Amino acid sequence: MKESVVIDSTCLIGLERIGQLELLPALFEPILIPPEVQREFGMSLSWLTVETPADQALVVCPFNLFP
């Protein structure tokens, strides 16, 4: 049984650039991304599930560490 995972755009963009996106569905299911990641990545893939986080307080942006 595969484990579920939530990924960010860095992972998607990096794997796409080296031609290895197929690693994700081979290892994980479901693969969840927030709508903002979908926008940043710019591609729709059948194995990606776009889902808005239920608790926005749990969403961490590493570039906004000191609001």
Secondary structure, DSSP 8 states (H G I E B T S, - for coil): --EEEE--HHHHHHHHHTT-TTHHHHHEEEEEE-HHHHHHH----TTEEE---S-GGG---TT-S--
